Amino acid sequence: MKPGKNQQLIAMLQECAWTCNVCSIACMNEKNAKDLARCIRLDLDCAEICRTISVLAKRSSESLNIIVPVCAVMCNRCAEECEKHMHMEHCRSCAEVCRQCALACQQMEPV
């Protein structure tokens, strides 16, 4: 990836990682946190993969074509789980950002 290329993707990955972390913390603080265990795990997984891929994208890793599609899958899984809890603002927001990030991953320009 050339410098400046896919800057929107990097920004989206960073936003998604942050939003997923916020959601996981909020879920842990809910009264029914045990019922949100899968949501918390997927939030943490999604945050980690987004954070990692943003770092790799910044340094123009040749592996992006392989791993960015995986990130799209993870973002969509996280969104699907958060959509089950749309009565909570943090899950509603997380689902929206995860869907946007998945789309950004799918639209990434090949390396």
Helices and strands as residue ranges (DSSP letters): H 7-28, G 33-36, H 37-58, H 64-82, G 83-85, H 89-106
